[in-house]
Amino acid sequence: MSQHEVKPYRIVIEWTNSQDFFFSCDYKVTHDSTNKTEVKPLHTHWFPHVTRAMGNVLKKLRREHITFPLFLISLAFEHRHLLREIDELLRALHAHLGNQQGPGSYRCFICGERKQTVTEC
């Protein structure tokens, strides 16, 4: 293991007006104590199952009603898809981190519909 390995230290989720959201992960070199980050280009991922699940998390945070039994049934039937999408996001993050030499931030837009895109904010 290298002394100059890049390690994540903060993950942020920011919802848009819909159930789509931005996922960002700040990282730094393990021996570096500074918190300056270089912002990298924004990536877009189409994850309908993650978007739906995170939409339910957002509703619960806002204290909005969700049909909990229906949510559990949906989760039970779609857990493989949900886990695959989470794994794909983490693989993209780790691939990005593996190519970095210094501090920065990995940002991506997670959307539920393929047609949707986002411009850099």
Salt bridges, closest charged atoms under 4 A:
GLU5 OE2 - LYS7 NZ 2.78
ASP26 OD2 - ARG10 NH2 2.71
GLU38 OE2 - LYS40 NZ 3.24
GLU78 OE1 - HIS49 NE2 3.70
GLU78 OE1 - ARG52 NH1 2.58
GLU85 OE2 - HIS49 ND1 2.98
ASP87 OD2 - ARG91 NE 2.74
GLU88 OE1 - ARG84 NH1 3.59
GLU120 OE2 - ARG107 NH1 3.65
